[in-house]
Amino acid sequence: MNTKIHFCGLELDNPIIPASGTFGFGQEYAGFYDLNILGSIALKGTTREARFGNPTPRIADCTAGMLNSVGLQNPGIEAVINDELPAFDKICKKPAIANVCGFSVEEYVEVAQKFDAQAQIGIIELNVSCPNVQHGGMAFGTDAKCAAEVTAAVKKVCTKPLFVKLSPNVTDIVSIACACENAGADGLCLINTLLGMRIDIIRKKPILANVMGGFSGSAVFPVALRMVYQVAKACKIPIMGCGGVSSANDVIEMMLAGATAVQVGSANLVNPFACKEIIEDLPKVMQKLGINNLQEIVGIS
């Protein structure tokens, strides 16, 4: 069974990529299995300056999922380049995906440009869709004009493939996807988390200190699948599908809908071996379904 995929000049051994924010910079999972079995890794979202993130509590349990309001906690781009990437290079030789976050077009450009110069980075993932921070993140991803503006600006300074991670918290994700494609994006990643909340019925107050947060987990899979399908029909650039993926069957569905690669998010937080198990199960599912080459099923539904 051939699990290799090709997109934007890159060849990945398989389409499985831990999603940003669920795998840190790889260190937390390196003790569980050899990370070189992965297709790639989407690193933790990084901003120009270090961020402590949102106040606690910032995690809430949900039926078939979870809420998070971490708020882009990260050590900042300089610390990632000086400390995290050298450490990552010792545990994984695969080209990583840098998740670039910002609060202005200028910040996105600066962080992306610095990541683009790093040998360990194979893809720049522009995060215009984080619902957990104020005055940034999702603000760029919910307006087609703003999404196109930041995409075009970052594309000017990047030599490596630029993927834009899209928000599902919009009326028409296709129009925003097309705007990013027209602005020069090499690919798209969708979806980021949905906006949700929980209330503590004893305290009669929201559970999250930030009130609302990003809803992820298996419950969002049908929404993510639908959006990947819609965008794949409208755009010609490759897609990394993300949202509620927790099994090899889910991966096949995502690829049939139009995704070339598939990111696994919250499943890693429930089971640290999730990606490893999916990679091991993929050939078995392919054989059962009569699929010899994964690349050939992309978008055929």
N, C-alpha and C positions, 0 to 999 in steps of 0.2 A: 504494500500500500504506500503510495507516494503522498506524504503529508506536507511537502515543501510548498511554499507560496512565494510569488514574486510580485513586488510592487515598488514603484518609484526607484527602480534600479537596485533594490535590495532583494536578497534571497533569504528567507527565514526557513528553518528546519521544520517548523509547524506554525500554525496561526495563533497559538496561545500566548497571550501577553497579560501579565498581571496589571490591573488598572492602577493609575496614579492615585495615591492616597491610601491604598490598601496593602502596599508592599514596602513602604518606606523607601530606602535606598538599597534594599536587598539584604542588608546585614541581618535583619530579624529572621529571615527565612533560610539563610545560608546553612544553618545547622540542621535543617530538616531534610534537604536534598540538594543535589548538584543543580545550581541554577542555570547551568549551561544547556540543560534539556529544554529550556523555554525558547519560544520564538524570539522574544525580546522582553524587556521590562520597561514599563512606564514609571519613571521615577516620581518621587513625591513633588507636588507642586511647589515651585520656587519663585520667590519674589526678589526684588532688588535688596531690600533690607531684611534682617531677621524679624520674624513674627512669632509672638507667643501664642497667638490665636485667640479664640473667643473664651469668655469665662466659662467655668464649669457650673453645673453639669452640661456636657455637650454631646452625649450619646443617649439615645432612647430606643428601647426595644419596640418592635412592631410585629404584627402578624405577618409572617413570610417576608420579613425585612427588618430594616433598622433606620433610625434617623441619626444623622451626624451634623454637628455644627462646630467642627474643629476650627474652622476659620483660617485655613492655610498656614498652620503652624509650620515653620521651617527656619533653618539657620541662615538663610540669605544666600545669594548667588556666589559670593566670594568664598564662604565656608564650604559650599557644595563643591566648587571647583577645587579648592585646596585640600579638603579633607574627605568628602564623601566619594567623589569620583575616583581618586586613587585607591580608596578602600574597596570600592565596587570592582575596580579592575582586577583586584586580587582574587575575587570570588566568582566573577563572571566575565567571559570574553566576548559575549554577544553585544552588538551595538545597541545602546540603550535609547529610550525615548525620553527626551527632556520635556517635562510639563512646565510651561512658562506662564506665570501669572503676573498680574499687574493692576495698577490703579490709574494708569494713564497710558496713552499710546507710547509716550517716551519711555516709560518703564518697561513695557512689553518689548520694545525695540532693544533696549540696553541689555536686558536679561537674555533675550533670544540671541543677540549677537555674541555674547560671551559664551553661551552654550554651543553655538555653531562652531566655535573655534576649538572645541574639545574633541580629542580623538575618540573618546568612548561613546560619543553621541552619534546616533545614526539618523534620528528623526527629531524634529522640533514639533512638539504638540502645543498649540496655542490654546490656552484655557480661557475662553471667553464666556464661560458658562457656570462658574461656581456660585451657588446660591447662598453661601454661608458667610459672605463678607459684605460690608456696606460700601457703597460708592465705588464699585469696581467689579471685576469678575462678570457676573451675569448681566450687569448693566450694558456691557459691550455686546453680549450674545443675544439680547432680546430685540435688537433693532438692526435691520439689514444694513442700513447705511453705516452704523457704527462698527458692525462686524467687518464690513468690507474695508473700512478705513484702517482699522488696526491690522487686518490681514495684509493689505497692500504695503503698509509701512514696514512690517516685519519681514515680508518677502524680499524687500529691497536689500536687507542686510544678511539674508540667509543663503548659504550655498547648499545646505542639506534640505531634504524634503520637508515641506511645511504642511502639517495637518492642523486643522482647526477643530477643536472639541466643542460641539454644539449643545445648547440648552434645550431640554424638552418643555421648558416653562414658557412656551410661546404659542401663539395662535396658528402660525404657519411656518413650520420648520423648513419646508422646502424653499421658500423664498429667501431665507437666511442662508441656507446651504448654497443656493445658486449665486447669491451675492458674494460669498466667500470664494467660490470657484472662479467667478468672473474677476475677482480681485487678485487672483494668482495662486490660491491655495493648491497644493499638490495632492491633497487628500483631505478627508473629513473623518472625525471620530464622533460617534453618537451612540447613546445619549449620556449626558451627565445626569446627576440625580434630579428627581422631581422635588418640588418644594412641599414640605409637609410639617405637621406638628402633632404633639400629644399633650394631653392635660392630665395632671395628677388629680384624681377625683377626691382624694383625701384632703390634700392641701388646697384643691380648687384653683390651682395655678398651672401654667405651662411647665412641662418637665424640663425643657431646655432653657438655659439661662438666656439664650438668644431668641427664645420663643419658637422660631421656626428653624428648620434645617433641611438637609438633603435626604430624601427618602430613596433607599436603594434595597436591593435584594431580589429574590425570585419573583416577588409580586409585580415588579415593574417590567418583567421580560416581555409580555405581550405588547406593551406600549413601545418599548425599545425596538422590537422586531418590526412593528408597523412603521415606525419612523425611518428605520434603515431601508425598508422596502420602498417607501415613498421617495426618499432622497436618491436611492440608487436608480430609480426610474427617471429622475429628473437631471441627474448629474453624471458626468463622464469620468470624474476622478475617483480613485479607490476610496473605500470606506473601511474604517475599523469599527466594528459593531461592539457595543458595550451596554450593559444594563440587565442585571438579573441572571446572567449566564452562570450555570452551576453544574453542567454536565456536557458530555460529548454530544449528546443529542441536541442540546441547545446550540452548540457550536455549528452543527450541520444546518440547523434551522437558520441561524444568522447568515451563514454563507449562502444558502439557497435564496435568502431575501436580498442579498447583494453585497454582503461584507466579505472583504478579502482576508482580513485578519479579525480576531475576536479577543476582546479584553475581558478578563475575569476580575470582578471587584470584590463585593462583600463576601462572596463564598470563601475567599482567603481568610477572612476574619473569623469565620465559623470553623473552617477546616484548613489548617496551614498546608495540607497536602493536596488541596483542591486542584491546582493547576497540574501537578504531577499526575494525579489520577485521571484527569481529563486527557492529558497527552497519552497516557497508557491505554485509555479506553478508545481513543479515536480510531486506530486501525481495526479494532474489533467491530465498531459500529460501521465503519466504511465497508468492511467485508460483508457484514450482514445486509447492507443496503446496495451492494454491488457497485460501490464507488472505488475506482482504482487510483484516481488523481483528484485531490481536493480542489486544486485550482480550477478544474473543469466544471465544478458545480456552482461557482460564484454567480449569483443572480439568475439562475435558470428557472426559478419559480415564477 
